[in-house]
């Protein structure tokens, strides 16, 4: 066999082996988690380190294998470093210093910054420079065909990565480099800049990790990571404190008027206090290309609901009446399986509360478990007539908790109305999102031609161990949105 054929065969073997390794790694880091994560795993799922394989490849060794963000050129540094230490007998001092600085930095990021690709990305330019310098140092006295092979190989693995993740690279390039209307929140930034009352007062915007606010507005803001915001941030992103205490902190101490956050925060902190605080103590002012701007109410929700502008109908309260096996006034609209209520006192860190526990005892003959239940205006113990709400806003407010495996599109509270003119049902839903007791609100403007209005719950457990806890349900009517 001639030397040329030998090198061609060796080249093909190396290329095929590399492609197999790349395919194996990609299959692990791109694989979705099979199970719904618990609240404690929500952050890991968002950062794509929720499985053991991803935690090692995307996490601890993400500098080398987080291909989706960093590319796959970084992992070439491992064989290059090994070859450098073994083959280069007398490395220069600057070469040793460069390698030592890189190793020290990489070790620090592996230990402290493995959770987020942003920290690993800070080393990317340094890593690419070291790779090129080492590769050139190793090949400078080698034959031309070996240089061509090595640099072609580097080009191949980079092209493979670009092809595999082209859509993601295109998205980040467009979002970071171009201020396109499809991705940049022009309306939101313009709204904040035009708020002269905010500019002339001591009030501020509470910014949840959105540097865009500080770059493009001239308003005063408090970042969630700043020292003065640590207490508020801990409460928003955990199951500590209360809405009332946090509202007072924002209004009296931090002088917060708005809260600015991104869609990722709503997803990341769904099981915690943030969604409840935004729903109850704030009003959504503007939604623009994945950014949300909320404005704090003048008074806490419970105080606002006591004002004359709200008509109120208080439903069953467990601390006022023990329900036995079924809560009085509740109507079952649809049931698949065998469900039962039980009175229970739920213990939590913030407070204990009396509630109804709903549990499925067994599925129906088709193996399904599902129940829709609640209240209908003008029916049963709910004497509120439909004419009272026609053309007005109806608000269904309830405290509830649900098993963490049921944070999905099949479990929610709702308001539904039947249109006589169109002969169809229309609904508005709010989905459950926390295993802790929290307040949920669903609001809907009722049509003037509606002949039936129901409010209630949909519960779809997958086993007898999954439960829904409900308490303190109330209906409110107003002429304006809540």
Secondary structure as UniProt FT lines:
FT   HELIX           3..29
FT   HELIX           39..41
FT   HELIX           42..46
FT   TURN            47..48
FT   HELIX           52..54
FT   HELIX           55..60
FT   HELIX           62..65
FT   HELIX           67..70
FT   TURN            74..75
FT   HELIX           76..87
FT   HELIX           93..112
FT   TURN            114..115
FT   HELIX           117..121
FT   TURN            122..123
FT   HELIX           124..139
FT   TURN            140..141
FT   HELIX           144..164
FT   HELIX           166..177
FT   TURN            181..183
FT   HELIX           186..193
FT   HELIX           196..200
FT   STRAND          204..207
FT   HELIX           212..216
FT   STRAND          221..223
FT   TURN            224..225
FT   HELIX           227..229
FT   HELIX           230..236
FT   HELIX           243..248
FT   HELIX           249..254
FT   STRAND          256..262
FT   HELIX           263..268
FT   TURN            269..271
FT   HELIX           273..281
FT   STRAND          282..288
FT   TURN            289..290
FT   STRAND          291..296
FT   HELIX           301..305
FT   TURN            308..309
FT   STRAND          311..314
FT   TURN            318..320
FT   TURN            324..325
FT   TURN            328..329
FT   STRAND          331..336
FT   STRAND          338..346
FT   STRAND          353..362
FT   TURN            365..366
FT   STRAND          370..376
FT   TURN            377..378
FT   TURN            380..381
FT   HELIX           386..388
FT   TURN            389..391
FT   STRAND          393..402
FT   HELIX           404..406
FT   TURN            409..410
FT   STRAND          412..419
FT   TURN            420..423
FT   STRAND          424..431
FT   STRAND          438..445
FT   TURN            448..449
FT   STRAND          450..459
FT   TURN            464..465
FT   STRAND          467..478
//
